[in-house]
C-alpha cells in the first residue's frame, strides 16, 4: 500500500518517534509503514489519518501489482 506519511510528518515537523507515540505504535512500525514494507491495521490507519486531519484515502493508496 502506498502512502505519503513521510511528507505529512515533515509538514508537521514530527519525527517517526513523535508519530509513533501519538498513534500508539513503535517507531519501527512507522518506519516500516513509510517504507511500504508493512500495512497498518485499520485502527492504526484511522489514527494516522485523523492526526493529520486527512481521510484514509488521502494518506493511503492501494495499487494493484
TIRO-2110 file (N, C-alpha, C; in Angstrom, 1 decimal):
// TIRO-2110
0.8, -1.2, 0.0, N, 1, A
0.0, 0.0, 0.0, CA, 1, A
0.9, 1.2, 0.0, C, 1, A
0.6, 2.1, -0.9, N, 2, A
1.4, 3.4, -1.0, CA, 2, A
0.9, 4.4, 0.1, C, 2, A
1.7, 5.3, 0.5, N, 3, A
1.3, 6.3, 1.5, CA, 3, A
2.2, 7.5, 1.3, C, 3, A
1.7, 8.6, 1.9, N, 4, A
2.5, 9.9, 1.9, CA, 4, A
2.8, 10.3, 3.4, C, 4, A
3.0, 9.4, 4.2, N, 5, A
3.2, 9.7, 5.7, CA, 5, A
4.5, 10.5, 5.9, C, 5, A
5.5, 10.2, 5.2, N, 6, A
6.8, 10.9, 5.4, CA, 6, A
6.6, 12.4, 5.1, C, 6, A
5.9, 12.7, 4.0, N, 7, A
5.6, 14.1, 3.6, CA, 7, A
4.7, 14.8, 4.6, C, 7, A
3.7, 14.1, 5.1, N, 8, A
2.8, 14.7, 6.1, CA, 8, A
3.5, 14.9, 7.4, C, 8, A
4.4, 14.0, 7.8, N, 9, A
5.2, 14.2, 9.0, CA, 9, A
6.1, 15.4, 8.9, C, 9, A
6.7, 15.6, 7.7, N, 10, A
7.6, 16.7, 7.5, CA, 10, A
6.8, 18.0, 7.6, C, 10, A
5.6, 18.1, 7.1, N, 11, A
4.8, 19.3, 7.2, CA, 11, A
4.5, 19.7, 8.6, C, 11, A
4.3, 18.7, 9.5, N, 12, A
4.0, 19.0, 10.9, CA, 12, A
5.3, 18.9, 11.8, C, 12, A
6.4, 18.7, 11.1, N, 13, A
7.7, 18.7, 11.8, CA, 13, A
7.7, 17.6, 12.9, C, 13, A
7.2, 16.4, 12.6, N, 14, A
7.2, 15.3, 13.5, CA, 14, A
8.3, 14.3, 13.2, C, 14, A
8.9, 13.7, 14.2, N, 15, A
9.8, 12.6, 13.9, CA, 15, A
9.0, 11.3, 13.8, C, 15, A
9.6, 10.2, 13.4, N, 16, A
8.9, 9.0, 13.4, CA, 16, A
8.5, 8.6, 14.8, C, 16, A
9.4, 8.9, 15.8, N, 17, A
9.1, 8.6, 17.2, CA, 17, A
7.9, 9.4, 17.7, C, 17, A
7.8, 10.7, 17.3, N, 18, A
6.6, 11.5, 17.7, CA, 18, A
5.3, 10.9, 17.2, C, 18, A
5.3, 10.6, 15.9, N, 19, A
4.1, 10.0, 15.3, CA, 19, A
3.8, 8.7, 15.9, C, 19, A
4.8, 7.8, 16.1, N, 20, A
4.6, 6.5, 16.8, CA, 20, A
3.9, 6.7, 18.1, C, 20, A
4.4, 7.6, 18.9, N, 21, A
3.8, 7.8, 20.3, CA, 21, A
2.4, 8.3, 20.2, C, 21, A
2.1, 9.2, 19.2, N, 22, A
0.8, 9.8, 19.1, CA, 22, A
-0.2, 8.8, 18.7, C, 22, A
0.2, 7.8, 17.9, N, 23, A
-0.8, 6.8, 17.4, CA, 23, A
-0.7, 5.4, 18.1, C, 23, A
0.3, 5.3, 19.1, N, 24, A
0.3, 4.1, 19.9, CA, 24, A
1.0, 2.9, 19.3, C, 24, A
2.0, 3.2, 18.4, N, 25, A
2.8, 2.1, 17.9, CA, 25, A
4.3, 2.4, 18.1, C, 25, A
5.2, 1.5, 17.7, N, 26, A
6.6, 1.7, 17.8, CA, 26, A
7.1, 2.5, 16.6, C, 26, A
8.3, 3.2, 16.8, N, 27, A
8.9, 3.9, 15.8, CA, 27, A
9.3, 3.0, 14.6, C, 27, A
9.6, 1.8, 14.9, N, 28, A
10.0, 0.8, 13.9, CA, 28, A
8.7, 0.5, 13.0, C, 28, A
7.6, 0.5, 13.6, N, 29, A
6.3, 0.3, 12.8, CA, 29, A
6.1, 1.4, 11.9, C, 29, A
6.3, 2.6, 12.3, N, 30, A
6.1, 3.8, 11.5, CA, 30, A
7.1, 3.7, 10.3, C, 30, A
8.3, 3.4, 10.6, N, 31, A
9.4, 3.3, 9.6, CA, 31, A
9.0, 2.2, 8.6, C, 31, A
8.5, 1.1, 9.0, N, 32, A
8.1, 0.0, 8.1, CA, 32, A
6.9, 0.5, 7.2, C, 32, A
5.9, 1.2, 7.8, N, 33, A
4.8, 1.7, 7.1, CA, 33, A
5.2, 2.7, 6.0, C, 33, A
6.1, 3.6, 6.4, N, 34, A
6.6, 4.6, 5.5, CA, 34, A
7.3, 4.0, 4.3, C, 34, A
8.1, 2.9, 4.6, N, 35, A
8.9, 2.3, 3.5, CA, 35, A
8.0, 1.3, 2.7, C, 35, A
6.7, 1.2, 3.1, N, 36, A
5.8, 0.3, 2.4, CA, 36, A
6.1, -1.1, 2.5, C, 36, A
6.8, -1.5, 3.7, N, 37, A
7.1, -2.9, 4.0, CA, 37, A
6.0, -3.5, 4.9, C, 37, A
5.1, -2.7, 5.4, N, 38, A
4.1, -3.2, 6.3, CA, 38, A
2.9, -2.3, 6.2, C, 38, A
1.7, -3.0, 6.1, N, 39, A
0.5, -2.3, 6.0, CA, 39, A
-0.1, -2.1, 7.4, C, 39, A
-0.5, -0.9, 7.8, N, 40, A
-1.1, -0.8, 9.2, CA, 40, A
-2.4, -1.4, 9.3, C, 40, A
-2.8, -1.7, 10.6, N, 41, A
-4.1, -2.2, 10.8, CA, 41, A
-5.1, -1.0, 10.5, C, 41, A
-6.3, -1.4, 10.4, N, 42, A
-7.3, -0.3, 10.1, CA, 42, A
-7.4, 0.7, 11.2, C, 42, A
-7.4, 0.3, 12.5, N, 43, A
-7.5, 1.3, 13.6, CA, 43, A
-6.2, 2.2, 13.5, C, 43, A
-5.1, 1.7, 13.2, N, 44, A
-3.9, 2.5, 13.2, CA, 44, A
-3.9, 3.4, 12.0, C, 44, A
-4.4, 3.0, 10.9, N, 45, A
-4.6, 3.8, 9.7, CA, 45, A
-5.5, 5.0, 10.0, C, 45, A
-6.6, 4.7, 10.7, N, 46, A
-7.5, 5.8, 11.1, CA, 46, A
-6.9, 6.8, 12.0, C, 46, A
-6.1, 6.3, 13.0, N, 47, A
-5.4, 7.2, 13.9, CA, 47, A
-4.4, 8.1, 13.2, C, 47, A
-3.7, 7.5, 12.3, N, 48, A
-2.7, 8.3, 11.5, CA, 48, A
-3.4, 9.4, 10.7, C, 48, A
-4.4, 9.0, 10.0, N, 49, A
-5.2, 9.9, 9.1, CA, 49, A
-5.8, 11.0, 10.0, C, 49, A
-6.4, 10.7, 11.1, N, 50, A
-7.0, 11.6, 12.0, CA, 50, A
-6.0, 12.6, 12.5, C, 50, A
-4.8, 12.1, 12.9, N, 51, A
-3.8, 13.0, 13.4, CA, 51, A
-3.4, 14.1, 12.4, C, 51, A
-3.4, 13.7, 11.1, N, 52, A
-3.0, 14.7, 10.1, CA, 52, A
-4.2, 15.4, 9.5, C, 52, A
-5.4, 15.2, 10.1, N, 53, A
-6.6, 15.9, 9.6, CA, 53, A
-7.0, 15.5, 8.2, C, 53, A
-6.7, 14.2, 7.8, N, 54, A
-7.0, 13.8, 6.4, CA, 54, A
-7.9, 12.5, 6.5, C, 54, A
-8.4, 12.2, 5.3, N, 55, A
-9.1, 10.9, 5.2, CA, 55, A
-8.1, 9.8, 5.0, C, 55, A
-8.5, 8.6, 5.2, N, 56, A
-7.6, 7.5, 5.0, CA, 56, A
-7.1, 7.5, 3.5, C, 56, A
-8.1, 7.8, 2.6, N, 57, A
-7.8, 7.8, 1.2, CA, 57, A
-6.7, 8.8, 0.8, C, 57, A
-6.7, 9.9, 1.6, N, 58, A
-5.7, 10.9, 1.3, CA, 58, A
-4.3, 10.6, 1.8, C, 58, A
-4.2, 9.6, 2.7, N, 59, A
-2.9, 9.2, 3.3, CA, 59, A
-2.5, 7.9, 2.6, C, 59, A
-3.4, 6.9, 2.4, N, 60, A
-3.0, 5.6, 1.9, CA, 60, A
-3.7, 5.4, 0.5, C, 60, A
-2.9, 4.8, -0.4, N, 61, A
-3.5, 4.4, -1.7, CA, 61, A
-3.1, 2.9, -2.0, C, 61, A
-4.2, 2.2, -2.4, N, 62, A
-4.0, 0.8, -2.8, CA, 62, A
-3.7, 0.8, -4.2, C, 62, A
-2.6, 0.1, -4.6, N, 63, A
-2.3, 0.0, -6.0, CA, 63, A
-2.0, -1.5, -6.3, C, 63, A
-2.8, -2.0, -7.3, N, 64, A
-2.6, -3.4, -7.7, CA, 64, A
-1.2, -3.6, -8.3, C, 64, A
-0.6, -4.7, -8.0, N, 65, A
0.7, -5.0, -8.6, CA, 65, A
0.6, -5.8, -9.8, C, 65, A
END
